[in-house]
Amino acid sequence: MAKRPTGLRINGITKRRIFYGLAAMVALLVLGTIIGLIWADTSDVAGAFAVVTNIVGAVGVVSLLIALAVVTRRQRQG
């Protein structure tokens, strides 16, 4: 069996993959906002969906920005 590292691996993540993830999270935020603006007042399910997508999108953007900072810093040091 192959040995798995115990910590998080950010070395294998490229900047391009992080940018694609950021684009997906921004699209999720836009989708949640559109659903929230259009249908949230008529349906509780749509409102809950909008809230969840906005929370997931915001957390995703923040975590991907942190990963981007770590990858950029490691490339400058190494």
C-alpha positions as CSV (number, residue, x, y, z in Angstrom):
1,M,0.0,0.0,0.0
2,A,1.1,3.5,-0.7
3,K,1.9,5.8,2.1
4,R,-0.5,8.7,2.5
5,P,0.7,12.0,4.0
6,T,-0.9,12.9,7.3
7,G,-1.3,16.6,6.5
8,L,-3.0,18.6,3.8
9,R,-1.4,18.5,0.4
10,I,-1.4,21.8,-1.4
11,N,1.7,21.0,-3.5
12,G,-0.3,19.1,-6.1
13,I,-2.7,21.9,-6.7
14,T,-1.9,24.2,-9.6
15,K,-2.9,27.8,-9.8
16,R,-5.1,27.1,-12.8
17,R,-7.1,24.5,-10.8
18,I,-7.5,27.1,-8.0
19,F,-8.7,29.7,-10.5
20,Y,-11.2,27.2,-12.0
21,G,-12.5,26.5,-8.5
22,L,-12.8,30.2,-7.8
23,A,-14.8,30.7,-11.0
24,A,-17.1,27.9,-9.9
25,M,-17.6,29.4,-6.5
26,V,-18.4,32.8,-7.9
27,A,-20.9,31.2,-10.3
28,L,-22.5,29.5,-7.3
29,L,-22.7,32.8,-5.5
30,V,-24.4,34.4,-8.5
31,L,-26.8,31.5,-8.9
32,G,-27.7,31.7,-5.2
33,T,-28.2,35.5,-5.4
34,I,-30.4,35.2,-8.5
35,I,-32.6,32.4,-6.9
36,G,-32.8,34.5,-3.7
37,L,-33.9,37.6,-5.6
38,I,-36.4,36.0,-7.8
39,W,-38.0,33.1,-5.9
40,A,-37.2,33.4,-2.2
41,D,-40.2,35.5,-1.4
42,T,-42.6,32.9,-2.9
43,S,-41.0,29.6,-1.7
44,D,-39.3,28.7,1.6
45,V,-37.3,26.0,-0.2
46,A,-36.0,28.5,-2.7
47,G,-35.0,30.8,0.1
48,A,-33.2,28.0,2.0
49,F,-31.4,26.9,-1.2
50,A,-30.3,30.5,-1.9
51,V,-28.9,30.8,1.7
52,V,-27.1,27.5,1.5
53,T,-25.5,28.2,-1.9
54,N,-24.4,31.6,-0.7
55,I,-22.8,30.2,2.4
56,V,-21.1,27.4,0.5
57,G,-19.9,29.8,-2.2
58,A,-18.5,32.3,0.3
59,V,-16.7,29.6,2.3
60,G,-15.4,28.1,-1.0
61,V,-14.0,31.5,-2.2
62,V,-12.3,32.2,1.1
63,S,-10.7,28.7,1.3
64,L,-9.6,28.9,-2.3
65,L,-8.1,32.3,-1.8
66,I,-6.1,31.0,1.2
67,A,-4.9,28.0,-1.0
68,L,-3.9,30.4,-3.7
69,A,-1.9,32.5,-1.3
70,V,-0.1,29.4,0.1
71,V,0.7,28.1,-3.4
72,T,2.0,31.5,-4.6
73,R,4.1,31.9,-1.5
74,R,5.6,28.4,-1.8
75,Q,6.4,29.1,-5.5
76,R,8.2,32.4,-4.6
77,Q,10.2,30.7,-1.8
78,G,11.2,27.6,-3.8
